[in-house]
């Protein structure tokens, strides 16, 4: 599938933990004719990875199930 996406990692200012953050990833697919958007936000994840490493795979799993359901065909690797 051809998708578009953007990761994000932001500091939480309302937490007693100064290192607290939100890891996020937003994606749209298929990129040429979007039919679905997915936003995953992880509030205070326990791992030190950023939004792409933590939330990105969750978006990929959701899109992997939703796009076939919507009848979107996979593109061959060109």
Phi and psi in degrees as a GROMACS rama.xvg file:
@    title "Ramachandran Plot"
@    xaxis  label "Phi"
@    yaxis  label "Psi"
@TYPE xy
-98.1798  117.33  UNK-2
-127.107  165.019  UNK-3
-119.145  146.944  UNK-4
-159.853  161.456  UNK-5
-147.37  131.369  UNK-6
-95.2253  162.383  UNK-7
-154.751  146.196  UNK-8
-136.058  121.496  UNK-9
-127.934  148.467  UNK-10
-76.6533  139.65  UNK-11
-92.9349  124.239  UNK-12
-92.1412  -14.5059  UNK-13
-100.409  21.7531  UNK-14
-112.61  146.991  UNK-15
-69.5198  -22.315  UNK-16
-85.8171  114.526  UNK-17
-65.1044  -21.002  UNK-18
-92.8394  3.07005  UNK-19
-66.0987  142.117  UNK-20
-151.189  172.519  UNK-21
-119.289  127.992  UNK-22
-104.495  127.528  UNK-23
-136.464  159.848  UNK-24
-150.998  132.876  UNK-25
-120.739  139.967  UNK-26
-140.747  152.391  UNK-27
-130.079  145.486  UNK-28
-157.452  152.341  UNK-29
-69.9781  150.947  UNK-30
-63.0038  -32.0635  UNK-31
-76.7192  -24.3235  UNK-32
-151.857  74.4699  UNK-33
-55.0515  132.845  UNK-34
-120.55  -16.6627  UNK-35
-150.105  145.696  UNK-36
-125.247  140.11  UNK-37
-128.733  131.848  UNK-38
-125.423  124.264  UNK-39
-118.972  124.135  UNK-40
-122.873  125.078  UNK-41
-106.99  116.822  UNK-42
-87.2078  114.983  UNK-43
54.4477  60.2544  UNK-44
-63.1637  150.619  UNK-45
-83.7409  -10.8859  UNK-46
-96.8731  156.795  UNK-47
-89.0107  7.66112  UNK-48
-75.043  163.018  UNK-49
-86.5711  -175.723  UNK-50
-59.9724  -39.6981  UNK-51
-65.1126  -42.0231  UNK-52
-73.5637  -31.6246  UNK-53
-94.5653  -48.9886  UNK-54
-90.5783  -25.5561  UNK-55
-57.8508  -47.9201  UNK-56
-62.68  -30.3855  UNK-57
-67.427  -43.7723  UNK-58
-58.9227  -43.9517  UNK-59
-60.9387  -40.9716  UNK-60
-66.0815  -42.6124  UNK-61
-62.831  -47.9082  UNK-62
-62.7156  -35.5553  UNK-63
-63.2126  -23.2839  UNK-64
-97.1458  -37.0556  UNK-65
-75.4667  -42.5635  UNK-66
-62.9362  -44.2032  UNK-67
-62.5613  -36.6791  UNK-68
-60.9228  -35.752  UNK-69
-82.1715  -2.63307  UNK-70
83.5681  14.446  UNK-71
-79.7068  125.847  UNK-72
-87.3232  147.868  UNK-73
-69.8082  145.43  UNK-74
-92.9615  144.002  UNK-75
-76.1889  149.638  UNK-76
-69.0422  114.67  UNK-77
